[in-house]
Amino acid sequence: MRGARVPSKASSGAEFAKLGNPMAHRFHVGEAVLMSAAISRNVPGGIYEVVKHLPDNNGGECQYRIKSARELGKRVARESELTKA
């Protein structure tokens, strides 16, 4: 399609959704989400904040960079691992 705008890798998930990408992120940047604890992955459960939309994981599932107030670092989580807080 000539003249179509192609989003850069730094574009938000909302930008991809506006351009007709069928894979729109369910959670928004700044939104609070709940992640269940997973001892096998050393993941403390609790409330996290979505800080960035990430591309799919080649399985067609959206991913997010999330941050907890109780941890210093950030984590990557699949959409299926999160629920609305």
Buried (B, 14 or more C-beta within 10 A) or exposed (E): EEEEEEEEEEBBBEBBBEEEBEEEBBBEBEBEBEBEEEEEEEBEEBEBBBEBBBEBEEEEEBBBBBBBEEEEEBBEBBBEBBEEE
